[in-house]
């Protein structure tokens, strides 16, 4: 419990009235003191009871990217007692808060909010603080509820990065290294000139890859994530996330090569999220 400035004022007034009443014996001062003490009795009784009757739920976003605000909402339902204006604050995992207007008995109210996680992977939410100055604004009551939840936090996408391209058939968009004027890569086909072999990708994957020009772009795209270390690895994952989103916006079927994992090109929002989840779950190096 935290006393508000208004609450401190009433306590100061109560102390002055008590001293005045003791010194003078004036019934009027005793009456005013009784009113202030009654107000505090109501505040300390009704405030916690109204918060105890609140129920809280979250509407979490379907897509969450590291370092970016993810929009969602809180919903509160009052119990049998009215509740003054409520502040909702996340205490664990991610930043997030909302302020809701007063609720009548049994009333439901929602308020938009935004969460932010700093890094990709498993995003955890835990305890939430509900705070209110009701009913008289003399102090702030707080109730902490355990509202555990998890989300998948995708790497922050880097769009239009060097090497980002798409290709037909088994075309690929490599990430982690730029390809100059190349649009992407595709597996080597018999008859391709040796001069077009992309040796870094070939060494990385253990199979020959050929540089692909703009005219070879098609209906499928591959995204290849280079095995790097530290910040370069995290950047490669972010570039791959951007390439997946770019390909999906173009209506291409998109696949992913991530280490030993090879996910063949498909279309659809669910498939895109599956690929982004694979990037989010990649081990740290």
C-alpha positions as CSV (number, residue, x, y, z in Angstrom):
1,X,0.0,0.0,0.0
2,X,1.3,3.5,-0.9
3,X,-0.3,6.6,0.5
4,X,-1.2,9.3,-2.1
5,X,-0.6,13.0,-1.7
6,X,-4.3,13.4,-1.0
7,X,-4.0,10.7,1.6
8,X,-1.1,12.4,3.3
9,X,-3.1,15.6,3.4
10,X,-6.0,13.9,5.2
11,X,-3.7,12.3,7.7
12,X,-2.1,15.7,8.4
13,X,-5.5,17.2,8.8
14,X,-6.6,14.4,11.1
15,X,-3.5,15.0,13.3
16,X,-4.2,18.7,13.5
17,X,-7.9,18.1,14.4
18,X,-6.9,15.6,17.0
19,X,-4.6,18.0,18.7
20,X,-7.1,20.8,18.4
21,X,-9.9,18.7,19.8
22,X,-7.7,17.5,22.7
23,X,-6.7,21.1,23.5
24,X,-10.1,22.7,23.2
25,X,-12.6,19.8,23.7
26,X,-14.6,21.2,20.8
27,X,-17.2,18.7,19.5
28,X,-17.0,20.1,16.0
29,X,-13.3,19.1,15.8
30,X,-14.1,15.6,17.1
31,X,-16.8,15.3,14.4
32,X,-14.5,16.3,11.6
33,X,-11.8,13.9,12.9
34,X,-14.4,11.1,12.9
35,X,-15.3,11.9,9.3
36,X,-11.7,11.6,8.2
37,X,-11.2,8.3,10.2
38,X,-14.4,6.9,8.6
39,X,-13.1,7.7,5.2
40,X,-9.9,5.9,5.9
41,X,-11.9,2.9,7.2
42,X,-13.8,2.7,3.9
43,X,-10.6,3.1,1.9
44,X,-8.8,0.3,3.8
45,X,-11.8,-2.0,3.7
46,X,-13.4,-1.6,0.3
47,X,-10.2,-1.0,-1.7
48,X,-8.6,-4.4,-1.2
49,X,-12.0,-6.2,-1.5
50,X,-12.7,-4.6,-4.9
51,X,-9.3,-5.6,-6.2
52,X,-9.7,-9.1,-4.9
53,X,-12.8,-9.5,-7.0
54,X,-11.1,-8.5,-10.3
55,X,-10.3,-11.2,-12.9
56,X,-7.6,-10.5,-15.5
57,X,-6.8,-12.0,-18.9
58,X,-4.4,-11.2,-21.7
59,X,-4.9,-11.2,-25.5
60,X,-1.4,-11.9,-26.6
61,X,-0.1,-11.1,-30.1
62,X,0.2,-13.8,-32.7
63,X,3.6,-12.6,-33.9
64,X,6.3,-11.2,-31.7
65,X,9.7,-10.0,-32.9
66,X,12.7,-9.3,-30.7
67,X,13.2,-5.6,-29.8
68,X,9.8,-4.6,-31.2
69,X,6.5,-3.7,-29.6
70,X,4.0,-6.5,-30.0
71,X,0.4,-5.2,-29.7
72,X,-2.2,-7.0,-27.6
73,X,-4.6,-6.2,-24.7
74,X,-5.6,-6.7,-21.1
75,X,-9.2,-7.5,-20.1
76,X,-10.5,-6.9,-16.6
77,X,-13.8,-8.1,-15.2
78,X,-15.0,-6.6,-11.9
79,X,-16.6,-8.7,-9.1
80,X,-19.5,-7.7,-7.0
81,X,-17.9,-4.4,-6.0
82,X,-17.1,-1.4,-8.2
83,X,-13.4,-0.7,-8.8
84,X,-11.8,2.7,-9.4
85,X,-9.3,3.3,-12.2
86,X,-6.9,0.4,-12.4
87,X,-3.3,0.2,-13.5
88,X,-2.0,-3.1,-14.9
89,X,1.7,-3.6,-14.9
90,X,3.7,-6.7,-16.0
91,X,6.3,-7.7,-13.3
92,X,8.1,-10.6,-15.0
93,X,9.5,-11.2,-18.5
94,X,8.5,-8.3,-20.7
95,X,7.6,-4.7,-20.4
96,X,3.9,-4.0,-20.6
97,X,1.3,-1.9,-18.8
98,X,-2.2,-0.4,-19.3
99,X,-4.6,1.9,-17.5
100,X,-8.3,1.2,-17.4
101,X,-11.1,3.5,-16.3
102,X,-13.3,2.6,-13.3
103,X,-15.5,-0.5,-13.6
104,X,-18.9,-1.0,-12.2
105,X,-20.0,-4.3,-10.5
106,X,-19.6,-7.2,-13.0
107,X,-18.4,-4.9,-15.8
108,X,-15.8,-6.0,-18.3
109,X,-13.3,-3.6,-19.8
110,X,-10.4,-4.1,-22.2
111,X,-7.4,-1.9,-22.9
112,X,-4.7,-2.2,-25.6
113,X,-1.1,-2.6,-24.6
114,X,2.3,-3.5,-26.1
115,X,4.8,-6.0,-24.9
116,X,8.5,-5.9,-25.7
117,X,11.1,-8.7,-25.4
118,X,14.7,-7.9,-26.0
119,X,15.9,-11.2,-27.5
120,X,14.6,-14.0,-29.7
121,X,13.6,-17.4,-28.3
122,X,11.2,-18.2,-25.5
123,X,9.3,-15.2,-24.2
124,X,7.9,-15.6,-20.7
125,X,5.3,-13.7,-18.8
126,X,4.6,-14.2,-15.2
127,X,3.2,-12.1,-12.3
128,X,1.0,-9.0,-13.0
129,X,0.4,-6.1,-10.5
130,X,-3.2,-4.6,-10.3
131,X,-3.1,-1.2,-8.7
132,X,-6.0,1.1,-7.8
133,X,-6.6,4.2,-5.7
134,X,-10.3,3.4,-5.2
135,X,-12.6,4.1,-3.7
136,X,-11.5,7.5,-2.2
137,X,-8.0,7.9,-3.6
138,X,-6.3,8.0,-0.2
139,X,-3.8,5.3,-1.0
140,X,-2.8,2.9,-3.8
141,X,-3.8,-0.7,-3.2
142,X,-1.9,-3.5,-5.1
143,X,-2.8,-7.1,-5.8
144,X,-0.3,-9.4,-7.5
145,X,-1.7,-12.2,-9.6
146,X,0.3,-15.1,-11.2
147,X,-0.7,-15.0,-14.9
148,X,2.0,-17.3,-16.5
149,X,2.2,-17.4,-20.3
150,X,4.7,-18.0,-23.0
151,X,5.2,-16.7,-26.6
152,X,7.8,-17.4,-29.3
153,X,9.9,-14.4,-30.0
154,X,11.1,-14.3,-33.6
155,X,14.4,-12.7,-34.5
156,X,14.1,-9.0,-35.4
157,X,13.8,-9.1,-39.2
158,X,16.4,-7.3,-41.3
159,X,14.6,-6.6,-44.6
160,X,16.4,-6.1,-48.0
161,X,19.8,-7.2,-46.7
162,X,22.6,-8.1,-49.0
163,X,22.2,-11.5,-50.5
164,X,18.5,-11.5,-50.1
165,X,16.9,-13.0,-53.2
166,X,14.6,-15.7,-54.5
167,X,14.8,-18.3,-57.2
168,X,12.8,-20.8,-59.1
169,X,12.8,-24.5,-58.4
170,X,15.2,-25.0,-55.6
171,X,16.5,-21.4,-55.7
172,X,17.9,-20.0,-52.4
173,X,18.4,-16.8,-50.6
174,X,21.6,-17.1,-48.6
175,X,22.2,-15.0,-45.5
176,X,25.2,-14.0,-43.5
177,X,27.3,-13.1,-46.6
178,X,26.5,-10.7,-49.5
179,X,26.5,-12.0,-53.1
180,X,27.3,-8.8,-54.9
181,X,25.0,-8.6,-58.0
182,X,23.7,-12.1,-57.5
183,X,20.0,-12.6,-56.8
184,X,20.5,-15.8,-54.9
185,X,21.6,-19.5,-55.2
186,X,20.2,-22.7,-56.5
187,X,21.6,-26.3,-56.4
188,X,24.1,-27.1,-59.1
189,X,22.6,-28.7,-62.3
190,X,24.6,-30.8,-64.8
191,X,25.9,-28.5,-67.5
192,X,26.2,-25.4,-65.3
193,X,29.6,-23.6,-65.8
194,X,32.0,-24.1,-63.0
195,X,32.6,-20.3,-62.9
196,X,29.1,-19.9,-61.5
197,X,29.6,-22.2,-58.5
198,X,29.2,-20.3,-55.3
199,X,32.1,-21.9,-53.3
200,X,31.2,-20.5,-49.8
201,X,27.7,-21.9,-49.9
202,X,29.0,-25.2,-51.4
203,X,31.5,-25.6,-48.5
204,X,28.9,-24.6,-45.9
205,X,26.3,-27.1,-47.0
206,X,28.4,-29.9,-48.5
207,X,26.6,-29.8,-51.8
208,X,27.3,-27.6,-54.9
209,X,25.4,-24.3,-55.3
210,X,25.3,-22.0,-58.3
211,X,25.0,-18.3,-58.4
212,X,21.6,-17.1,-59.7
213,X,20.8,-14.0,-61.7
214,X,17.7,-11.8,-61.6
215,X,16.1,-13.5,-64.6
216,X,16.1,-16.8,-62.8
217,X,13.7,-15.7,-60.0
218,X,10.6,-17.8,-59.8
219,X,7.9,-19.2,-57.6
220,X,10.0,-20.8,-54.9
221,X,12.6,-19.4,-52.6
222,X,15.2,-21.0,-50.3
223,X,16.7,-19.2,-47.4
224,X,20.1,-20.5,-46.2
225,X,21.5,-19.5,-42.8
226,X,25.2,-19.5,-42.6
227,X,26.8,-21.1,-39.5
228,X,28.5,-18.2,-37.8
229,X,29.3,-17.2,-34.2
230,X,28.1,-14.6,-31.7
231,X,26.6,-11.4,-33.1
232,X,27.2,-12.5,-36.7
233,X,25.1,-15.6,-36.0
234,X,22.3,-13.5,-34.6
235,X,22.5,-11.1,-37.5
236,X,22.3,-14.0,-40.0
237,X,19.1,-15.2,-38.2
238,X,17.6,-11.7,-38.5
239,X,18.5,-11.5,-42.2
240,X,16.9,-14.9,-42.7
241,X,13.7,-13.7,-40.9
242,X,13.6,-10.7,-43.2
243,X,14.1,-12.9,-46.3
244,X,11.3,-15.2,-45.3
245,X,8.9,-12.2,-44.9
246,X,10.0,-10.8,-48.2
247,X,9.4,-14.0,-50.0
248,X,6.0,-14.5,-48.4
249,X,4.9,-11.0,-49.4
250,X,5.9,-11.9,-53.0
251,X,3.6,-14.9,-52.8
252,X,6.5,-17.4,-53.2
253,X,6.7,-20.8,-51.6
254,X,9.6,-20.5,-49.2
255,X,12.0,-23.1,-47.6
256,X,14.7,-22.9,-45.0
257,X,18.1,-24.5,-44.6
258,X,19.3,-24.1,-41.0
259,X,22.2,-26.2,-40.1
260,X,21.3,-29.9,-40.7
261,X,17.6,-29.0,-41.0
262,X,16.1,-28.6,-44.4
263,X,12.5,-27.5,-44.6
264,X,11.2,-27.6,-48.2
265,X,9.3,-24.6,-49.7
266,X,5.6,-24.2,-48.9
267,X,3.2,-21.3,-48.8
268,X,0.8,-20.0,-46.1
269,X,0.9,-18.1,-42.9
270,X,1.1,-21.1,-40.7
271,X,4.2,-22.4,-42.7
272,X,5.8,-18.9,-42.4
273,X,5.4,-18.9,-38.7
274,X,6.8,-22.5,-38.5
275,X,10.0,-21.3,-40.3
276,X,10.2,-18.2,-38.1
277,X,9.8,-20.4,-35.0
278,X,12.7,-22.5,-36.3
279,X,14.9,-19.4,-36.4
280,X,13.7,-18.3,-33.0
281,X,14.6,-21.7,-31.5
282,X,18.0,-22.0,-33.1
283,X,20.8,-22.6,-30.5
284,X,22.9,-19.7,-29.5
285,X,26.5,-19.7,-30.6
